[in-house]
């Protein structure tokens, strides 16, 4: 029950302190996101990567600051529950005209759960559901940009309209040929719309801020023609000469979902009203959960909050049981799932077999590395939670026994509840080893080619997967191969890729043991074959498309290029979608392929 009157002055001051703490967080978050435009214009790719990593840390830093302030100024550990209830009510009042109320509520939760016992995690003390609506939040500052701009072209001025749309972003770098780019976009748009006839309300709506990630800037919007709405994305890149080009025109929900994939790094976007951006994007991708959209915009903590609410809703409306996840059991992770829910839950075990020389802290560090890195569409994002309470009756007994045996230090039990003190949650995929066993010949060929492409994309992003066994990769519902087992992941630049030395004696050649010296960080790619290519069908496809992955020269060449400062391009769309194959990016792609072919040919 809420208090009948707001009589505690400390409660109001606590609410103000929390509001101020959030406002500081979002101001810094927004400044870093807005600065992505200047980094893009300067081609400061290393600065973009650094800002991406640092921005992820902002939230926890501000939460910890708020916790320390409340403890220092208000002795909150000694406050009564009535004060906390009043603080929440005051906080709601402070958010009435706020432009990010949903994010501020999540910030309140993050601070409060660090100060209160889990038994108080209910609607009286935290925001279990939203208290302030995000519908129709208006931007009342005259200088602020609207969430999106609308343009009303005719059939005769489409190209000029596209030029105006692109110029309105005021990028401080010259386009190589804006007339050509506008003509390319117009031609692609007319081809997409088919037998095109402009209706009364024909318009193009474009979000007011560009979306920055890796080495690209993405214009996002939609075409409206009568009752037809078509999502669109225009990637803008640099060419070899340092000029800008519109690289492609992507249409439809599937193309946009690939750009906003959960296996890619978060965007940098300057937003005054994030909920308005999410509302617009949901109109383009109605099948994509709001939790994933907030995360894609870099607001992953609120994405976590929304995901958990969705999960609780699903639990309430389902009755199946949590079980040990199908597939080969992991050596460092216990993985379980709920068949009706498209995610898996991963808990670090208390102990590991001898061949796994690692610790819980090291494993958590690997997952943090992936969170902060550009995942290039090949590493699944993970949601990290602490002290998650599950209804015990929803667990199969076999799973409970496994948790007790392997994860006892992270398990807390009472009669009705199981609390797991730390876990990760990822999208469920079909393990690649299982997929290959059941695939048709065409499906197998596609999956093996995708597997090699996934490794090459990781290499381009300075990632060595470590354990490259098929079981550590998954196949998404769109047929894309994604890596999801991170406990042995390393930066490519920290590995030493070597060829196996030539045996000096017959005894060495026939030895079943490793007779040569292996130092920490040494990797011998030619030894991958026996572990990966036991199936003749797989071997044939792999060697035809990815034989270079078995040669140390391929890996070492990429390592040296990265150490020299090169940042590779990895695109969230197919090469066939690209307009200008003469850009530096396309040539770089061809160079990598040529190097791979040369290695495979033994040159």
WOQUI-V374801 format. One record per residue. N is the residue number from 1. RES is the residue in one letter. PSI is psi in whole degrees, -180 to 180 (* if undefined). BURIAL is + if it has 9 or more other C-alpha atoms within 8 Angstrom, else -. Layout:
N/RES/PSI/BURIAL
N/RES/PSI/BURIAL
//
This chain:
1/X/137/-
2/X/152/-
3/X/148/-
4/X/-24/-
5/X/153/-
6/X/91/-
7/X/-9/-
8/X/109/-
9/X/-34/-
10/X/-34/-
11/X/-42/+
12/X/-42/+
13/X/-36/-
14/X/-44/+
15/X/-42/+
16/X/-42/+
17/X/-41/+
18/X/-42/+
19/X/-43/+
20/X/-38/-
21/X/-42/+
22/X/-44/+
23/X/-38/-
24/X/-44/+
25/X/-50/+
26/X/-31/-
27/X/-45/-
28/X/-41/+
29/X/-46/+
30/X/-38/+
31/X/-44/+
32/X/-40/+
33/X/-43/+
34/X/-35/+
35/X/-11/-
36/X/-31/+
37/X/-48/+
38/X/-39/-
39/X/-40/+
40/X/-45/+
41/X/-34/+
42/X/-2/-
43/X/39/-
44/X/76/+
45/X/-37/+
46/X/-37/-
47/X/-36/-
48/X/-44/+
49/X/-42/+
50/X/-43/-
51/X/-36/+
52/X/-46/+
53/X/-46/+
54/X/-37/-
55/X/-34/+
56/X/-30/+
57/X/-15/-
58/X/-47/+
59/X/-51/+
60/X/-35/-
61/X/-44/-
62/X/-37/+
63/X/-47/+
64/X/-37/+
65/X/-44/+
66/X/-40/+
67/X/-47/+
68/X/-38/-
69/X/-45/+
70/X/-39/+
71/X/-38/+
72/X/-39/-
73/X/-27/-
74/X/0/+
75/X/52/+
76/X/-22/-
77/X/-18/-
78/X/3/-
79/X/148/-
80/X/164/-
81/X/-28/-
82/X/-37/-
83/X/-42/+
84/X/-40/+
85/X/-42/+
86/X/-38/+
87/X/-40/+
88/X/-43/+
89/X/-44/-
90/X/-41/+
91/X/-43/+
92/X/-44/+
93/X/-37/-
94/X/-18/+
95/X/3/+
96/X/-44/-
97/X/21/-
98/X/148/-
99/X/-10/+
100/X/52/+
101/X/-35/+
102/X/-37/+
103/X/-37/-
104/X/-35/+
105/X/-42/+
106/X/-39/+
107/X/-43/+
108/X/-46/+
109/X/-45/+
110/X/-40/+
111/X/-44/+
112/X/-41/+
113/X/-18/+
114/X/-16/-
115/X/-23/+
116/X/156/-
117/X/152/-
118/X/-29/-
119/X/-17/-
120/X/6/-
121/X/72/+
122/X/180/+
123/X/-19/-
124/X/-28/-
125/X/-26/+
126/X/173/+
127/X/87/+
128/X/-33/-
129/X/162/-
130/X/142/-
131/X/-22/-
132/X/127/+
133/X/145/-
134/X/5/+
135/X/133/-
136/X/36/-
137/X/125/-
138/X/148/-
139/X/111/+
140/X/-4/-
141/X/127/-
142/X/-30/-
143/X/-10/-
144/X/147/-
145/X/146/-
146/X/162/-
147/X/-41/+
148/X/159/+
149/X/146/+
150/X/136/-
151/X/146/+
152/X/77/-
153/X/166/+
154/X/172/-
155/X/-29/-
156/X/-20/-
157/X/28/-
158/X/-45/+
159/X/-42/+
160/X/-35/-
161/X/-43/+
162/X/-36/+
163/X/-43/+
164/X/-41/-
165/X/-47/+
166/X/-43/-
167/X/-29/-
168/X/-15/-
169/X/-9/+
170/X/48/-
171/X/129/-
172/X/54/-
173/X/142/-
174/X/141/-
175/X/145/-
176/X/-46/-
177/X/87/-
178/X/-31/+
179/X/-44/-
180/X/-44/-
181/X/-45/+
182/X/-38/+
183/X/-40/+
184/X/-45/+
185/X/-42/+
186/X/-46/+
187/X/-43/-
188/X/-38/+
189/X/-46/+
190/X/-37/+
191/X/-38/-
192/X/-40/-
193/X/-12/-
194/X/-135/-
195/X/85/-
196/X/132/-
197/X/122/-
198/X/126/+
199/X/178/-
200/X/-40/-
201/X/32/+
202/X/123/+
203/X/162/+
204/X/123/+
205/X/132/+
206/X/129/+
207/X/143/+
208/X/-20/+
209/X/143/+
210/X/157/+
211/X/117/+
212/X/134/+
213/X/141/+
214/X/-122/+
215/X/20/+
216/X/159/+
217/X/132/+
218/X/122/+
219/X/130/+
220/X/132/+
221/X/-157/+
222/X/154/+
223/X/129/+
224/X/124/+
225/X/98/+
226/X/-124/+
227/X/5/-
228/X/130/-
229/X/127/+
230/X/115/+
231/X/148/+
232/X/152/+
233/X/133/+
234/X/110/+
235/X/132/+
236/X/127/+
237/X/172/+
238/X/145/+
239/X/-174/+
240/X/-33/-
241/X/2/-
242/X/12/-
243/X/162/+
244/X/148/+
245/X/144/+
246/X/113/+
247/X/-26/+
248/X/168/+
249/X/116/+
250/X/131/+
251/X/147/+
252/X/161/+
253/X/-41/+
254/X/-42/-
255/X/-41/+
256/X/-38/+
257/X/-35/+
258/X/-39/+
259/X/-36/-
260/X/25/+
261/X/146/+
262/X/-9/+
263/X/15/+
264/X/163/+
265/X/161/+
266/X/148/+
267/X/158/+
268/X/117/+
269/X/135/+
270/X/111/+
271/X/127/+
272/X/-40/-
273/X/89/+
274/X/-37/-
275/X/-32/+
276/X/-37/+
277/X/-43/+
278/X/-40/+
279/X/-44/-
280/X/-46/-
281/X/-34/+
282/X/-31/+
283/X/-29/-
284/X/-32/+
285/X/71/+
286/X/-20/-
287/X/-10/-
288/X/126/+
289/X/147/-
290/X/-33/+
291/X/-43/+
292/X/-34/+
293/X/-45/+
294/X/-42/+
295/X/-43/+
296/X/-28/+
297/X/6/+
298/X/2/+
299/X/57/+
300/X/-26/+
301/X/-40/+
302/X/-34/+
303/X/-42/+
304/X/-43/+
305/X/-47/+
306/X/-40/+
307/X/-44/+
308/X/-38/-
309/X/-42/+
310/X/-40/-
311/X/-45/-
312/X/-39/-
313/X/-43/-
314/X/-43/+
315/X/-41/-
316/X/-29/-
317/X/22/-
318/X/170/-
319/X/0/-
320/X/171/-
321/X/144/+
322/X/141/+
323/X/165/+
324/X/131/+
325/X/141/-
326/X/154/-
327/X/-178/-
328/X/130/-
329/X/141/-
330/X/157/-
331/X/-27/-
332/X/-14/+
333/X/137/+
334/X/123/+
335/X/129/+
336/X/165/+
337/X/173/+
338/X/115/+
339/X/-34/+
340/X/-1/-
341/X/126/-
342/X/43/-
343/X/161/+
344/X/153/+
345/X/128/+
346/X/126/+
347/X/130/+
348/X/131/+
349/X/161/+
350/X/-25/+
351/X/158/-
352/X/159/+
353/X/161/-
354/X/-34/-
355/X/-12/-
356/X/92/-
357/X/85/-
358/X/177/-
359/X/166/-
360/X/-42/+
361/X/-39/-
362/X/-40/+
363/X/-43/+
364/X/-35/-
365/X/-37/-
366/X/-42/+
367/X/-35/+
368/X/-39/-
369/X/-47/-
370/X/-40/+
371/X/-39/+
372/X/-10/+
373/X/163/+
374/X/114/+
375/X/-3/+
376/X/29/+
377/X/8/+
378/X/2/+
379/X/125/+
380/X/138/+
381/X/149/+
382/X/145/+
383/X/124/-
384/X/129/-
385/X/154/+
386/X/146/-
387/X/57/+
388/X/124/+
389/X/126/-
390/X/148/-
391/X/123/+
392/X/-35/+
393/X/-8/-
394/X/7/+
395/X/134/+
396/X/144/+
397/X/-36/-
398/X/-40/-
399/X/-42/+
400/X/-42/+
401/X/-40/-
402/X/-42/+
403/X/-43/+
404/X/-42/+
405/X/-48/-
406/X/-24/+
407/X/32/+
408/X/-34/+
409/X/-17/-
410/X/6/-
411/X/132/+
412/X/127/-
413/X/140/-
414/X/-168/-
415/X/-40/-
416/X/-9/-
417/X/142/+
418/X/125/+
419/X/124/+
420/X/120/+
421/X/-22/+
422/X/131/+
423/X/164/+
424/X/149/+
425/X/132/+
426/X/159/+
427/X/138/+
428/X/135/-
429/X/165/-
430/X/120/+
431/X/136/+
432/X/-36/+
433/X/-39/-
434/X/-41/+
435/X/-43/+
436/X/-34/+
437/X/-32/-
438/X/-4/-
439/X/152/+
440/X/167/-
441/X/-39/-
442/X/-42/-
443/X/-39/+
444/X/-45/+
445/X/-46/+
446/X/-44/-
447/X/-40/+
448/X/-41/+
449/X/-44/+
450/X/-38/+
451/X/-48/+
452/X/-40/+
453/X/-38/-
454/X/-45/+
455/X/-41/+
456/X/-37/-
457/X/-39/+
458/X/-42/+
459/X/-45/+
460/X/-27/+
461/X/13/+
462/X/37/+
463/X/128/+
464/X/120/+
465/X/-23/+
466/X/-91/-
467/X/106/-
468/X/16/-
469/X/152/-
470/X/-33/+
471/X/-16/+
472/X/4/+
473/X/152/+
474/X/161/+
475/X/124/+
476/X/172/+
477/X/-14/-
478/X/8/-
479/X/12/-
480/X/140/+
481/X/128/+
482/X/139/+
483/X/139/+
484/X/9/+
485/X/108/-
486/X/5/+
487/X/-16/+
488/X/14/+
489/X/145/+
490/X/158/+
491/X/137/+
492/X/-38/+
493/X/-9/+
494/X/5/-
495/X/155/+
496/X/106/+
497/X/122/+
498/X/154/+
499/X/150/+
500/X/126/-
501/X/151/-
502/X/131/-
503/X/140/-
504/X/-21/-
505/X/165/-
506/X/-34/-
507/X/-41/-
508/X/-40/+
509/X/-36/-
510/X/-4/-
511/X/137/-
512/X/-5/-
513/X/162/-
514/X/115/-
515/X/-6/-
516/X/162/-
517/X/133/-
518/X/119/-
519/X/164/-
520/X/130/-
521/X/-9/-
522/X/137/+
523/X/134/-
524/X/89/+
525/X/-31/+
526/X/-15/+
527/X/-5/-
528/X/-33/+
529/X/-52/+
530/X/-29/-
531/X/-25/-
532/X/-26/-
533/X/37/+
534/X/-29/+
535/X/124/-
536/X/-36/-
537/X/-42/-
538/X/-44/+
539/X/-43/+
540/X/-46/-
541/X/-45/+
542/X/-48/+
543/X/-29/-
544/X/-29/-
545/X/-26/-
546/X/31/+
547/X/-28/+
548/X/-21/+
549/X/-13/+
550/X/6/+
551/X/129/+
552/X/-29/+
553/X/-37/-
554/X/-50/+
555/X/-43/+
556/X/-36/+
557/X/-41/-
558/X/-40/+
559/X/-46/+
560/X/-38/+
561/X/-41/+
562/X/-43/+
563/X/-27/-
564/X/-2/-
565/X/1/-
566/X/136/-
567/X/118/+
568/X/158/-
569/X/131/-
570/X/122/-
571/X/142/-
572/X/27/-
573/X/161/-
574/X/151/-
575/X/-28/-
576/X/-16/-
577/X/-9/+
578/X/141/+
579/X/-49/-
580/X/94/-
581/X/-4/-
582/X/4/-
583/X/163/+
584/X/-34/+
585/X/-46/+
586/X/-42/+
587/X/-39/+
588/X/-42/-
589/X/-45/-
590/X/-35/-
591/X/-44/-
592/X/-43/-
593/X/-40/-
594/X/-40/-
595/X/-43/+
596/X/-42/+
597/X/-38/+
598/X/-42/+
599/X/-44/+
600/X/-32/+
601/X/-3/-
602/X/15/-
603/X/*/-
//
